[in-house]
Amino acid sequence: MKKILFLGLGHLGQHFLSQNKIHEVIGTRRKSDELETNLIEFSLGESWKASKDFDVIIISFPPVEEYSLKLQKLLDDLGPLNKVIFISSTSVFGTGQINEDSMKVGHTRNAKELIECEKLISQLNDYVIVRPGGLIDSKRHPKFFSKKMSKLSKSKTNVNLVHTSDVAAFLHYAIGHNISNEDFNLVCDDHPTKEEFYRSFNSTISFDSENSELRIIDNSKSKNTGFTYHYSNLSWSKL
């Protein structure tokens, strides 16, 4: 059994908790009127004043402004550190056929923040960087918001999605198998175009393929560890 601190216990964290069988997990959330047992009130940028005695620290915050500066302060506050698992995003990459060795040339503000954060994490003694594609599950699903869409741009660009439960399962797998000093892109095997995917949920949407890009993220490194995706394709998402 390990003592785990899950910083930023949001949607992914709830899936992680639901799969937990043996570990003691302490989570953090921003200010709330009612905090559940094993939850600490904490926002990124604040000074850490709670316990520092954790075997594994999972960091899963949205990439806010000055994320890397706030992350460095947090790491300093929490030190000395054992294993750190950092949740990044495939947005750090550009276009084309992408694997873990691809250049990190993401140009959005969020991508740039995450690139700097990854540099900090990769200097630690024991780390894992996890980059999920777009999270999808029964509650977080395009069928809910695509009904409001009338037009989709770059419609021939590929989507790279992963079930939230598979990401949570990989976190447990990385902890249980003592994976160290590695980075992994987590996506399912299917890479349909936006048009192919969203047409299933909204037949009235119009598509504009101008400036579409090839963007296919390879998941073979994660599978080569022995990890098996429960939702390896998107066939379930059409139900």
Rosetta blueprint (number, residue, H / E / L):
1 M L
2 K L
3 K E
4 I E
5 L E
6 F E
7 L E
8 G L
9 L L
10 G L
11 H H
12 L H
13 G H
14 Q H
15 H H
16 F H
17 L H
18 S H
19 Q H
20 N L
21 K L
22 I L
23 H L
24 E E
25 V E
26 I E
27 G E
28 T E
29 R E
30 R L
31 K L
32 S L
33 D L
34 E L
35 L L
36 E L
37 T L
38 N L
39 L E
40 I E
41 E E
42 F L
43 S L
44 L L
45 G L
46 E L
47 S L
48 W L
49 K L
50 A L
51 S L
52 K L
53 D L
54 F L
55 D L
56 V E
57 I E
58 I E
59 I E
60 S L
61 F L
62 P L
63 P L
64 V L
65 E L
66 E L
67 Y H
68 S H
69 L H
70 K H
71 L H
72 Q H
73 K H
74 L H
75 L H
76 D H
77 D H
78 L H
79 G L
80 P L
81 L L
82 N L
83 K E
84 V E
85 I E
86 F E
87 I E
88 S L
89 S L
90 T H
91 S H
92 V H
93 F L
94 G L
95 T L
96 G E
97 Q E
98 I E
99 N L
100 E L
101 D L
102 S L
103 M L
104 K L
105 V L
106 G L
107 H L
108 T L
109 R H
110 N H
111 A H
112 K H
113 E H
114 L H
115 I H
116 E H
117 C H
118 E H
119 K H
120 L H
121 I H
122 S L
123 Q L
124 L L
125 N L
126 D L
127 Y E
128 V E
129 I E
130 V E
131 R E
132 P E
133 G L
134 G E
135 L E
136 I E
137 D L
138 S L
139 K L
140 R L
141 H L
142 P H
143 K H
144 F H
145 F H
146 S H
147 K H
148 K H
149 M L
150 S L
151 K E
152 L E
153 S E
154 K L
155 S L
156 K L
157 T L
158 N E
159 V L
160 N L
161 L E
162 V E
163 H E
164 T H
165 S H
166 D H
167 V H
168 A H
169 A H
170 F H
171 L H
172 H H
173 Y H
174 A H
175 I H
176 G H
177 H L
178 N L
179 I L
180 S L
181 N L
182 E E
183 D E
184 F E
185 N E
186 L E
187 V L
188 C L
189 D L
190 D L
191 H L
192 P L
193 T E
194 K H
195 E H
196 E H
197 F H
198 Y H
199 R L
200 S L
201 F L
202 N L
203 S L
204 T L
205 I L
206 S E
207 F E
208 D E
209 S L
210 E L
211 N L
212 S L
213 E L
214 L L
215 R E
216 I E
217 I E
218 D L
219 N L
220 S H
221 K H
222 S H
223 K H
224 N H
225 T L
226 G L
227 F L
228 T L
229 Y L
230 H L
231 Y L
232 S L
233 N L
234 L L
235 S H
236 W H
237 S H
238 K H
239 L L
